[in-house]
């Protein structure tokens, strides 16, 4: 069944309501159950900033729905001050001239509405100089307008700045005609036999060029009229100056009918009639484009902030992984250096013990002297190994701390310069909380790094004391054995001491290796745990990003549904798929019997048409990789329309084989 105007308005209202509901869902994304209190606060901060942007779009949508008009065609007269808008309206309405300025009233100040058959004519305040005072009236009139007649007086061509104002007010929402109101009272045409002379032709050419360049396909055509002559020919003036002008008109023209024909008002009346005939389609198109313009604005703002945020998170994740690798590499390097240091120092200590015992045997030292020398050797060993071990641990701690500081700086850099703070996503609060977490991690690393040296040195001290005590006890036995039997050789005594000392030191070395490995693994595990804590935060924020993606996909799906209903209303034919991008003034229609002039019907610079989605996919220069279409083209609209078509087909068929679209890497 073909959609009628009423059914289309119902579809439109229903889908806009769903859009508002989807936007509301954006606001509650951060209310999922998360145990981490700090992370909850961060996600709440993101949620608040998203809500700020959404509130703006909701205000605009609610305003649009309040003022949208489905049942009456609204045509507004817009333009510069004193261009002749009110005079033209008086002529069309066959009025008495009450709207026409007399020198005491410079310009229209409020929005006026007049009935003209099935059309409502809106008289908007002037757009020159003082329009800021009446901006609300202008915007209200534009919101209600389906077509705009921009009136220009021949005494002043529209300037670039003025036309840019027009564009900002219209926001690509309405069809636009320019009307050149030729100045000239009846006496001017006593000898001049036309209003459309060579000078007007030049002005018209420049006017059309400017309007087309700035307004694009929303600009339709230019019309030329002498509004003053038109009013004098058709109106019933009750003001003396206008009555005098009407009398002069009859002296120049043979009749009011001839003056009416000469003024060219008939062309404007015909244009209004043609527009009113297609008013249902024009109302639908204009109202829809107003909604699309607002919707595209909020999606673009959300995407801009979200894409920058996603890029920052991905860069941060890479840096986190790099930091973990750097820390592991640093710990591995210093593990080897610390083990080598301990081995070297223990071997030196072992040699010192050998030497002291050998000299004691050779010199027949007493037990007290031997014990003193061994104790001094122990103190020297502990002092040397403590100094060098602390240097190694200090260097390792500095490298790890530097890596973490670089990570902290990267967090600051990614978020500070990504441009997010310029969008609706202000993540200042989030950054502060991440910074607190990084400081905590640094503190944990410093604490662990400082403690490990003490643990290893303390562990070394006790076994070394045991070695010294053991050597003293050993020496005492050797003494008893050696001096008790003088026939024994010194060589045998030294061999026995050598073997006992080696056994004791090697046992300590083995135990120290195990303890050192354990402490360094604890250090590595502790650091990785803290760094992974930051990674967890980024992962949770990514989940929020994925949720946003699904909501944006839903918004675009609603837009496609509205577009399909709009096309069916205007073309009187259903289509498989329809997508419009008002910002790019481009569209894609997939379906049978789409007319050749569809682009002009829908006021678009470019409209691609295909009989089926299969034909569309066949037209793309692409490859399939991992169930994704890989596009060769870098054209933004091709990427967008393909992505929206795939998402639409996936919602229609959960088993649709294509997952999405990607750009081919250069």
KEKEVO-825248 format. One line per 3 residues: their letters; for each residue x, y, z of C-alpha. Coordinates in pm, 1 decimal. Layout:
N
A) X/Y/Z | ...
//
This chain:
666
XXX) 0.0/0.0/0.0 | 142.0/339.4/-101.6 | 196.5/576.8/190.0
XXX) -25.7/886.2/190.6 | 58.2/1220.3/348.4 | -127.7/1124.7/665.5
XXX) 33.9/782.7/692.8 | 375.4/934.0/625.0 | 330.2/1190.7/901.8
XXX) 235.9/906.6/1136.2 | 545.4/708.4/1035.2 | 760.4/1018.9/1072.0
XXX) 624.3/1101.6/1419.2 | 663.4/740.2/1533.7 | 1025.3/711.4/1416.0
XXX) 1120.3/1051.6/1560.3 | 981.0/932.8/1894.3 | 1202.4/624.0/1867.7
XXX) 1495.1/852.0/1790.0 | 1431.8/1052.3/2104.9 | 1410.9/726.0/2302.1
XXX) 1742.6/606.4/2156.2 | 1904.8/935.4/2251.5 | 1772.8/888.2/2604.0
XXX) 1940.5/545.7/2608.3 | 2273.0/717.3/2548.2 | 2234.2/881.2/2885.8
XXX) 2204.9/557.4/3081.2 | 2498.4/371.2/2923.4 | 2712.8/421.5/3232.7
XXX) 2460.5/269.4/3472.3 | 2573.9/-89.7/3412.1 | 2696.8/-286.8/3712.4
XXX) 3069.1/-219.0/3760.8 | 3238.5/-308.9/4087.6 | 3528.5/-68.7/4048.8
XXX) 3414.5/255.1/4217.3 | 3675.1/468.6/4041.9 | 3579.1/326.7/3704.0
XXX) 3212.3/393.8/3776.7 | 3295.6/758.1/3842.9 | 3489.7/780.6/3516.0
XXX) 3208.1/633.7/3309.2 | 2961.5/863.4/3484.0 | 3176.5/1160.3/3379.5
XXX) 3168.0/1043.4/3016.6 | 2794.2/991.6/3042.9 | 2739.4/1344.6/3171.5
XXX) 2928.0/1494.7/2877.5 | 2737.3/1284.2/2625.2 | 2413.3/1393.3/2788.9
XXX) 2503.9/1758.7/2738.7 | 2519.3/1709.8/2362.5 | 2206.0/1498.0/2355.8
XXX) 2006.8/1758.3/2548.8 | 2078.3/2007.9/2270.3 | 1949.2/1777.9/1997.5
XXX) 1641.7/1686.9/2199.8 | 1555.1/2051.8/2249.6 | 1577.5/2107.9/1873.3
XXX) 1374.8/1797.8/1792.9 | 1101.0/1882.1/2040.9 | 1089.9/2235.9/1899.3
XXX) 1066.9/2095.2/1546.6 | 783.3/1859.0/1638.1 | 591.2/2142.8/1803.5
XXX) 606.0/2364.1/1494.4 | 607.1/2110.1/1212.0 | 305.0/2158.1/986.7
XXX) 170.8/1865.0/782.9 | -163.1/2006.4/674.9 | -84.0/2346.8/526.1
XXX) 181.8/2463.7/281.1 | 386.7/2752.9/422.4 | 571.4/2991.1/191.9
XXX) 780.2/3265.7/349.7 | 899.3/3599.0/211.8 | 1248.5/3667.0/337.0
XXX) 1508.2/3923.6/243.8 | 1687.9/4246.3/309.0 | 1527.2/4548.5/467.5
XXX) 1311.0/4754.2/227.3 | 1353.3/4502.1/-55.6 | 976.0/4503.9/-117.0
XXX) 856.3/4187.5/59.4 | 548.9/4352.8/208.7 | 458.4/4527.7/-120.1
XXX) 474.1/4193.2/-301.8 | 249.9/4035.1/-38.8 | -2.4/4319.9/-71.8
XXX) -10.8/4263.4/-448.5 | -66.9/3888.4/-414.2 | -337.5/3942.0/-152.6
XXX) -505.7/4231.8/-340.6 | -466.2/4429.8/-20.1 | -509.4/4792.7/73.6
XXX) -141.2/4868.0/128.4 | -141.4/4852.3/509.3 | 175.7/4636.3/511.3
XXX) 371.9/4870.7/282.2 | 621.5/5098.4/456.6 | 568.0/5473.5/434.5
XXX) 907.8/5591.8/560.9 | 809.3/5597.1/927.5 | 842.5/5220.5/968.0
XXX) 1173.9/5089.8/839.2 | 1104.4/4716.1/826.4 | 881.5/4430.6/932.2
XXX) 946.7/4345.2/1297.2 | 720.7/4047.0/1365.9 | 624.1/3730.3/1183.1
XXX) 303.0/3783.0/986.5 | 85.9/3510.5/831.8 | -171.2/3556.4/554.8
XXX) -397.6/3302.6/383.7 | -358.3/3273.4/5.6 | -585.7/2997.4/-115.1
XXX) -442.8/2672.4/19.2 | -112.3/2841.0/101.4 | -0.3/3038.2/406.4
XXX) 222.5/3334.9/320.3 | 468.3/3432.9/594.8 | 622.3/3780.1/609.0
XXX) 957.8/3757.4/793.5 | 1151.4/4045.3/951.6 | 1434.1/4192.9/742.6
XXX) 1776.8/4033.6/745.2 | 1992.1/4343.5/732.6 | 2164.5/4500.9/1028.6
XXX) 1901.7/4483.2/1300.2 | 1779.3/4125.6/1253.3 | 1947.3/4014.0/1577.0
XXX) 1666.6/4190.2/1762.9 | 1413.6/3971.1/1585.4 | 1614.1/3649.7/1546.2
XXX) 1354.5/3437.7/1727.7 | 1084.5/3556.5/1484.6 | 1306.6/3475.2/1185.4
XXX) 1393.6/3127.3/1314.4 | 1032.2/3052.0/1399.6 | 928.1/3150.5/1048.3
XXX) 1203.0/2941.7/886.3 | 1107.2/2640.5/1098.2 | 753.2/2663.3/963.3
XXX) 855.2/2731.7/599.8 | 850.7/2471.1/324.6 | 957.0/2715.1/50.4
XXX) 1133.3/3049.5/85.3 | 1108.2/3345.1/-154.9 | 1411.3/3564.3/-98.5
XXX) 1328.6/3914.9/-221.6 | 1606.7/4141.2/-351.4 | 1574.5/4509.7/-435.4
XXX) 1756.2/4614.2/-756.0 | 1915.7/4906.0/-575.3 | 2141.1/4660.5/-388.1
XXX) 2256.8/4312.9/-486.6 | 2285.4/4058.9/-202.5 | 2631.5/4045.6/-49.5
XXX) 2822.5/3724.6/26.0 | 2782.2/3783.9/399.4 | 2406.2/3823.9/362.9
XXX) 2376.0/3500.3/163.2 | 2582.6/3315.2/424.6 | 2333.3/3440.1/684.5
XXX) 2053.2/3299.3/469.9 | 2227.8/2962.8/458.3 | 2280.6/2960.0/836.8
XXX) 1913.8/3039.6/896.9 | 1779.7/2793.3/640.4 | 2023.0/2508.2/729.7
XXX) 1945.1/2336.2/395.9 | 1588.4/2277.4/510.7 | 1376.0/2448.3/246.0
XXX) 1351.6/2507.5/-127.6 | 1462.9/2862.6/-214.9 | 1367.9/3103.1/-496.0
XXX) 1516.2/3446.9/-541.5 | 1291.1/3733.1/-653.7 | 1441.5/4047.5/-801.1
XXX) 1200.8/4330.9/-724.5 | 1266.1/4590.8/-992.2 | 1235.7/4944.2/-860.6
XXX) 1028.9/5189.6/-1061.9 | 710.9/5393.1/-1027.6 | 456.9/5419.7/-1311.8
XXX) 617.9/5730.3/-1464.9 | 942.1/5533.6/-1513.5 | 768.3/5323.5/-1778.1
XXX) 623.5/5604.5/-1983.3 | 898.5/5546.6/-2238.6 | 1056.9/5226.2/-2103.3
XXX) 860.1/4933.5/-2245.0 | 989.6/4641.0/-2030.1 | 1114.0/4566.8/-1680.8
XXX) 1345.0/4285.2/-1790.0 | 1614.4/4493.1/-1961.2 | 1988.5/4432.2/-2017.7
XXX) 2081.3/4572.7/-1676.0 | 1834.7/4343.1/-1496.8 | 1970.0/4048.0/-1696.8
XXX) 2321.5/4118.8/-1566.0 | 2194.8/4150.8/-1208.0 | 1997.5/3827.5/-1246.7
XXX) 2300.4/3635.1/-1379.6 | 2513.3/3744.8/-1083.9 | 2229.5/3670.2/-838.9
XXX) 2174.2/3317.9/-972.0 | 2548.9/3243.6/-961.5 | 2577.6/3354.7/-598.7
XXX) 2267.6/3167.7/-481.3 | 2366.6/2843.4/-657.1 | 2718.5/2857.3/-519.4
XXX) 2610.8/2915.2/-159.4 | 2275.5/2731.1/-138.3 | 2345.5/2447.6/-383.8
XXX) 2052.3/2231.5/-495.2 | 1816.8/2396.8/-246.2 | 1817.4/2697.8/-477.4
XXX) 1564.0/2654.3/-759.0 | 1529.2/2964.6/-976.3 | 1505.1/3341.8/-998.5
XXX) 1190.8/3541.8/-1071.4 | 1169.1/3909.0/-1175.9 | 879.7/4138.3/-1078.3
XXX) 789.9/4499.6/-1014.9 | 599.3/4461.7/-688.8 | 490.7/4827.0/-676.8
XXX) 327.1/4811.8/-1021.1 | 170.3/4477.3/-928.4 | 8.6/4623.3/-617.7
XXX) -114.9/4934.4/-800.0 | -268.4/4711.9/-1070.4 | -442.6/4470.4/-830.0
XXX) -469.1/4636.9/-490.4 | -715.6/4874.9/-332.8 | -495.0/5139.9/-172.0
XXX) -640.0/5355.3/103.9 | -329.6/5567.6/159.2 | -301.5/5896.1/-28.5
XXX) 46.3/5843.0/-175.5 | -50.6/5499.0/-304.3 | -380.8/5630.7/-446.3
XXX) -185.2/5899.5/-637.5 | 53.8/5636.2/-775.2 | -240.3/5422.3/-889.1
XXX) -386.1/5719.9/-1078.9 | -47.9/5777.2/-1248.2 | -43.6/5405.6/-1342.5
XXX) -361.5/5449.2/-1547.0 | -201.6/5738.7/-1737.0 | 96.6/5520.7/-1842.3
XXX) -82.5/5189.7/-1908.4 | -403.8/5149.8/-2100.7 | -558.1/4946.6/-1816.3
XXX) -483.9/4785.5/-1480.9 | -480.4/4450.4/-1661.1 | -201.4/4569.2/-1892.1
XXX) -6.4/4700.3/-1591.7 | -56.8/4367.8/-1413.5 | 74.8/4177.4/-1715.8
XXX) 369.4/4415.7/-1750.7 | 466.2/4379.0/-1380.8 | 531.4/4005.1/-1424.7
XXX) 336.8/3911.2/-1107.7 | 164.4/3634.9/-1304.2 | 491.0/3437.2/-1311.9
XXX) 508.4/3441.5/-931.3 | 141.6/3346.4/-898.1 | 192.4/3051.2/-1133.2
XXX) 497.2/2938.2/-937.8 | 302.4/2948.9/-610.6 | 16.9/2753.7/-770.8
XXX) 254.4/2483.7/-901.8 | 414.2/2457.6/-558.7 | 76.5/2427.5/-387.5
XXX) -22.7/2143.3/-624.3 | 278.8/1941.8/-505.7 | 253.8/2080.1/-153.0
XXX) 198.0/1744.3/16.9 | 526.9/1611.5/-119.8 | 700.9/1941.2/-52.9
XXX) 578.2/1948.9/307.4 | 697.0/1591.7/363.3 | 1036.5/1660.2/206.8
XXX) 1092.4/1987.7/389.0 | 987.4/1856.9/731.7 | 1200.7/1544.5/689.8
XXX) 1508.6/1738.0/582.7 | 1472.3/1964.4/885.1 | 1475.3/1657.2/1107.7
XXX) 1764.3/1495.1/918.1 | 1968.1/1814.2/944.0 | 1935.0/1814.5/1323.6
XXX) 1994.1/1438.7/1353.2 | 2305.8/1447.7/1134.4 | 2442.6/1730.0/1345.6
XXX) 2420.1/1535.7/1671.1 | 2552.8/1211.4/1516.8 | 2844.9/1401.2/1368.9
XXX) 2924.7/1561.3/1704.3 | 2900.7/1229.7/1888.1 | 3114.1/1054.0/1625.8
XXX) 3379.5/1324.8/1623.9 | 3432.0/1309.3/1996.9 | 3396.8/930.0/2006.6
XXX) 3639.1/868.4/1717.1 | 3903.4/1090.3/1876.3 | 3843.3/915.7/2206.0
XXX) 3866.9/569.3/2044.2 | 4193.9/663.2/1874.8 | 4335.2/786.1/2204.6
XXX) 4230.7/465.3/2381.6 | 4388.9/247.3/2109.8 | 4713.2/445.9/2123.4
XXX) 4710.3/417.3/2501.5 | 4656.3/40.3/2487.9 | 4951.9/3.7/2253.3
XXX) 5166.1/215.6/2485.5 | 5056.0/9.2/2786.1 | 5163.1/-311.0/2608.1
XXX) 5492.1/-147.0/2509.9 | 5547.7/-36.2/2868.1 | 5491.2/-388.7/2998.8
XXX) 5743.3/-524.8/2744.3 | 5996.9/-257.1/2843.4 | 5954.2/-338.7/3211.9
XXX) 5987.4/-712.2/3149.0 | 6301.2/-648.0/2941.8 | 6444.7/-426.1/3214.6
XXX) 6376.2/-681.7/3490.0 | 6523.7/-961.7/3276.6 | 6837.9/-757.5/3212.9
XXX) 6888.3/-671.6/3578.1 | 6800.2/-1025.7/3687.1 | 7106.4/-1147.4/3496.4
XXX) 7322.1/-862.2/3622.8 | 7218.0/-920.1/3987.5 | 7278.0/-1297.6/3964.1
XXX) 7616.6/-1236.2/3802.7 | 7701.5/-981.3/4074.3 | 7608.7/-1223.0/4354.6
XXX) 7803.4/-1505.8/4189.3 | 8106.8/-1284.6/4140.3 | 8099.6/-1150.7/4495.3
XXX) 8047.6/-1496.0/4649.8 | 8335.8/-1634.6/4445.3 | 8552.8/-1349.1/4571.4
XXX) 8435.1/-1410.2/4927.6 | 8509.3/-1779.8/4886.6 | 8861.0/-1697.2/4770.7
XXX) 8906.6/-1468.9/5072.8 | 8797.5/-1750.4/5306.3 | 9041.4/-1990.2/5141.6
XXX) 9320.6/-1743.5/5179.7 | 9247.6/-1668.5/5548.6 | 9225.2/-2037.8/5640.5
XXX) 9537.2/-2128.2/5437.0 | 9737.1/-1851.7/5604.2 | 9602.4/-1962.7/5944.8
XXX) 9729.2/-2315.3/5876.4 | 10065.4/-2193.4/5750.6 | 10111.5/-1945.5/6036.5
XXX) 9953.8/-2168.5/6300.1 | 9716.0/-1883.7/6401.6 | 9502.7/-1919.2/6711.4
XXX) 9124.0/-1943.1/6701.1 | 9065.4/-1581.1/6812.9 | 9283.9/-1434.8/6539.7
XXX) 9119.6/-1653.8/6273.2 | 8771.0/-1555.0/6388.6 | 8861.5/-1183.2/6374.1
XXX) 8995.7/-1207.7/6019.3 | 8691.4/-1403.6/5900.6 | 8452.4/-1148.2/6056.4
XXX) 8635.1/-861.1/5882.9 | 8612.8/-1048.5/5551.4 | 8239.1/-1090.2/5607.9
XXX) 8190.5/-717.0/5674.0 | 8391.0/-623.2/5365.3 | 8186.6/-863.2/5151.8
XXX) 7853.7/-730.7/5283.6 | 7959.6/-370.8/5233.5 | 8072.8/-425.6/4875.9
XXX) 7778.8/-636.3/4767.3 | 7528.5/-400.2/4934.5 | 7672.3/-100.2/4749.0
XXX) 7679.1/-265.6/4406.9 | 7345.5/-441.4/4454.4 | 7176.9/-114.3/4551.6
XXX) 7325.4/48.5/4239.6 | 7181.0/-226.2/4019.1 | 6840.2/-211.1/4188.0
XXX) 6843.7/168.7/4172.3 | 6912.8/162.0/3797.4 | 6636.7/-93.2/3745.4
XXX) 6394.1/113.0/3952.9 | 6481.8/427.1/3752.2 | 6421.6/251.6/3420.3
XXX) 6086.9/115.9/3535.8 | 5984.8/452.8/3680.4 | 6083.5/629.3/3356.3
XXX) 5874.6/382.8/3155.5 | 5575.2/449.8/3380.3 | 5623.1/825.5/3363.5
XXX) 5629.0/804.0/2984.4 | 5304.0/609.9/3004.0 | 5156.7/882.4/3223.3
XXX) 5275.9/1150.2/2980.1 | 5125.9/953.9/2691.3 | 4789.6/947.4/2865.2
XXX) 4809.9/1321.5/2912.7 | 4922.5/1376.2/2552.1 | 4661.0/1153.9/2389.1
XXX) 4371.5/1319.7/2566.0 | 4496.4/1676.1/2584.3 | 4571.6/1712.3/2213.7
XXX) 4314.7/1482.0/2056.4 | 4062.6/1765.5/2022.3 | 3805.4/1594.6/2242.0
XXX) 3781.5/1891.8/2472.7 | 3660.6/2095.7/2175.7 | 3359.1/1871.5/2122.8
XXX) 3070.9/1773.5/2345.8 | 3296.2/1513.4/2511.6 | 3485.3/1700.4/2780.8
XXX) 3694.9/1431.8/2952.8 | 3885.8/1651.9/3195.2 | 3742.6/1468.7/3495.4
XXX) 3825.3/1133.9/3340.5 | 4186.7/1236.2/3282.2 | 4222.9/1346.0/3644.7
XXX) 4103.9/1008.7/3767.1 | 4337.3/823.3/3529.6 | 4623.0/1043.4/3650.3
XXX) 4547.6/951.4/4011.4 | 4561.3/586.8/3914.5 | 4898.1/632.0/3742.6
XXX) 5042.3/805.5/4048.1 | 4923.8/515.7/4259.0 | 5094.7/269.7/4024.1
XXX) 5418.9/467.2/4039.3 | 5402.1/464.8/4418.1 | 5349.5/91.0/4424.4
XXX) 5645.5/34.0/4193.6 | 5873.5/257.5/4397.6 | 5775.4/80.4/4718.9
XXX) 5840.7/-263.7/4571.1 | 6163.2/-149.5/4405.8 | 6298.6/-6.3/4729.8
XXX) 6210.3/-315.6/4932.2 | 6357.3/-580.2/4706.4 | 6715.9/-473.5/4771.4
XXX) 6664.8/-497.6/5146.7 | 6509.3/-842.7/5112.7 | 6800.5/-980.5/4908.7
XXX) 7073.6/-820.2/5122.3 | 6911.3/-934.6/5446.8 | 6882.9/-1282.9/5305.8
XXX) 7249.3/-1276.2/5205.8 | 7360.8/-1151.8/5548.7 | 7228.4/-1448.9/5746.3
XXX) 7373.7/-1725.2/5526.0 | 7710.8/-1545.7/5515.2 | 7709.0/-1528.5/5895.6
XXX) 7639.9/-1901.5/5888.8 | 7934.8/-1954.0/5654.0 | 8166.9/-1761.2/5885.2
XXX) 8045.8/-1957.3/6189.8 | 8084.4/-2280.8/5995.9 | 8435.2/-2191.6/5881.3
XXX) 8535.9/-2099.6/6238.7 | 8400.2/-2433.6/6361.7 | 8571.3/-2608.1/6070.2
XXX) 8899.1/-2433.5/6143.2 | 8877.3/-2537.4/6508.7 | 8839.7/-2901.4/6400.3
XXX) 9125.6/-2861.7/6156.0 | 9338.3/-2713.5/6432.7 | 9265.1/-3005.1/6665.9
XXX) 9322.4/-3249.8/6386.0 | 9630.6/-3081.9/6241.6 | 9817.4/-3002.3/6565.9
XXX) 9704.9/-3320.8/6737.3 | 9886.5/-3525.9/6475.1 | 10190.9/-3334.5/6347.4
XXX) 10265.7/-3607.7/6097.6 | 9970.1/-3499.8/5886.3 | 10061.6/-3267.8/5601.5
XXX) 9940.3/-2911.8/5567.0 | 9829.7/-2990.0/5214.0 | 9568.7/-3234.1/5334.8
XXX) 9441.2/-2983.6/5588.5 | 9406.4/-2718.5/5320.8 | 9223.3/-2958.4/5088.2
XXX) 8975.7/-3041.4/5360.3 | 8918.2/-2669.7/5431.1 | 8885.0/-2595.3/5059.1
XXX) 8616.6/-2858.4/5009.8 | 8417.6/-2757.8/5316.6 | 8425.9/-2386.9/5226.6
XXX) 8321.9/-2458.8/4865.9 | 8029.9/-2671.5/4978.8 | 7905.6/-2404.9/5220.1
XXX) 7938.5/-2114.7/4973.2 | 7782.9/-2307.3/4681.4 | 7486.4/-2396.2/4901.0
XXX) 7437.6/-2028.3/4985.2 | 7477.1/-1933.6/4618.0 | 7201.4/-2175.4/4517.2
XXX) 6966.2/-2047.3/4785.7 | 7040.1/-1683.9/4694.8 | 6963.9/-1757.3/4326.4
XXX) 6625.9/-1901.2/4419.7 | 6542.4/-1613.8/4653.2 | 6650.2/-1350.7/4399.7
XXX) 6441.2/-1510.4/4122.7 | 6141.8/-1521.2/4355.0 | 6174.0/-1155.3/4456.9
XXX) 6222.1/-1036.0/4098.8 | 5922.1/-1238.1/3982.1 | 5718.3/-1081.7/4262.2
XXX) 5835.5/-739.2/4144.5 | 5744.9/-815.6/3781.4 | 5406.9/-955.9/3880.6
XXX) 5329.1/-654.5/4100.0 | 5417.1/-405.5/3826.6 | 5223.4/-591.9/3557.0
XXX) 4923.4/-611.6/3787.7 | 4925.0/-234.8/3837.8 | 4978.5/-157.0/3467.1
XXX) 4705.8/-402.6/3374.5 | 4479.4/-203.2/3607.0 | 4509.0/90.1/3367.8
XXX) 4446.6/-145.7/3077.0 | 4127.8/-264.5/3245.4 | 4004.1/92.8/3260.2
XXX) 4062.3/138.4/2886.7 | 3882.3/-189.1/2815.7 | 3580.0/-78.5/3017.4
XXX) 3573.4/257.3/2839.7 | 3587.2/66.6/2510.1 | 3272.2/-119.3/2612.7
XXX) 3100.2/216.9/2645.3 | 3226.1/305.1/2297.7 | 3079.9/-17.8/2155.5
XXX) 2746.4/65.6/2319.0 | 2756.9/408.0/2155.2 | 2825.1/242.6/1818.9
XXX) 2514.4/27.9/1854.4 | 2302.4/333.0/1940.6 | 2439.8/529.9/1644.8
XXX) 2364.7/232.2/1418.2 | 2009.6/231.6/1555.0 | 1972.2/605.9/1487.5
XXX) 2087.9/558.9/1127.8 | 1849.7/264.9/1087.7 | 1560.6/486.1/1198.6
XXX) 1679.1/745.2/947.4 | 1670.8/483.0/670.2 | 1316.5/381.6/766.6
XXX) 1200.9/743.8/748.9 | 1382.8/787.5/415.4 | 1209.6/482.1/266.8
XXX) 868.4/611.1/374.0 | 950.8/957.9/236.0 | 1053.7/817.5/-103.0
XXX) 737.3/607.0/-121.2 | 529.4/917.3/-44.8 | 693.6/1135.2/-309.1
XXX) 753.6/880.3/-589.2 | 437.7/677.5/-515.6 | 657.8/367.8/-534.8
XXX) 811.0/161.6/-251.2 | 1190.2/113.8/-250.4 | 1416.3/-148.7/-95.5
XXX) 1654.8/104.0/57.2 | 1688.2/481.4/83.4 | 1958.0/689.6/243.9
XXX) 2005.6/1067.0/237.7 | 2296.2/1272.2/368.4 | 2176.0/1630.9/392.2
XXX) 2521.0/1763.9/479.9 | 2678.0/1609.0/169.3 | 2360.6/1670.8/-37.7
XXX) 2382.5/1312.6/-162.4 | 2160.5/1007.0/-161.3 | 2127.6/641.0/-253.8
XXX) 1803.3/476.4/-369.5 | 1766.1/102.8/-433.0 | 1446.7/-8.9/-602.1
XXX) 1257.6/-41.3/-926.8 | 1105.5/243.7/-1132.1 | 1312.2/528.7/-985.4
XXX) 1274.6/828.8/-1222.2 | 1571.3/987.7/-1398.7 | 1506.5/1328.1/-1239.4
XXX) 1503.4/1189.6/-881.7 | 1805.3/1400.5/-782.8 | 1623.7/1727.4/-857.0
XXX) 1303.5/1595.6/-696.1 | 1491.3/1536.5/-372.9 | 1704.5/1854.6/-406.2
XXX) 2033.7/1666.9/-407.1 | 2359.7/1729.8/-589.6 | 2409.4/1356.6/-636.3
XXX) 2167.0/1065.1/-619.4 | 2278.6/712.4/-709.6 | 2008.1/466.9/-819.6
XXX) 2020.2/84.8/-834.6 | 1749.2/-171.6/-902.4 | 1866.8/-403.4/-619.5
XXX) 2119.6/-421.3/-336.5 | 2299.4/-696.0/-532.1 | 2345.5/-456.7/-825.1
XXX) 2480.6/-196.6/-584.7 | 2739.6/-433.8/-435.1 | 2837.5/-543.3/-788.1
XXX) 2911.4/-179.0/-873.7 | 3170.1/-145.9/-598.1 | 3540.5/-197.6/-663.0
XXX) 3611.3/-406.4/-359.2 | 3748.5/-722.4/-204.0 | 3602.0/-938.4/72.3
XXX) 3821.1/-997.3/375.5 | 3709.6/-1149.2/705.4 | 3344.5/-1105.0/593.1
XXX) 3403.1/-731.4/543.9 | 3384.2/-535.9/218.7 | 3720.5/-364.9/158.9
XXX) 3656.3/-45.0/-38.1 | 3916.1/90.6/-278.5 | 3738.7/425.7/-289.0
XXX) 3821.6/686.0/-24.6 | 3496.0/873.1/-97.1 | 3323.8/942.0/236.6
XXX) 2968.8/910.4/104.9 | 3039.0/573.7/-64.6 | 3175.0/446.6/265.5
XXX) 2879.1/583.1/463.6 | 2604.5/458.5/231.5 | 2764.4/112.5/202.9
XXX) 2796.3/88.5/579.3 | 2433.9/194.5/634.9 | 2308.8/-46.8/365.8
XXX) 2495.9/-339.5/526.2 | 2363.9/-252.0/873.4 | 2011.5/-222.2/733.1
XXX) 2034.5/-563.4/562.7 | 2178.9/-719.5/880.6 | 1879.2/-593.9/1077.6
XXX) 1649.2/-740.2/812.8 | 1838.2/-1070.5/808.1 | 2052.5/-1178.0/1109.3
XXX) 2228.7/-1430.6/879.8 | 2337.1/-1169.6/625.3 | 2698.1/-1276.7/548.9
XXX) 2864.6/-933.2/529.8 | 2958.7/-793.0/871.3 | 3064.5/-443.4/767.4
XXX) 3284.2/-226.5/547.5 | 3645.9/-114.2/577.4 | 3865.4/118.0/375.7
XXX) 4156.3/-33.8/188.5 | 4482.7/56.3/357.1 | 4710.9/273.0/143.3
//
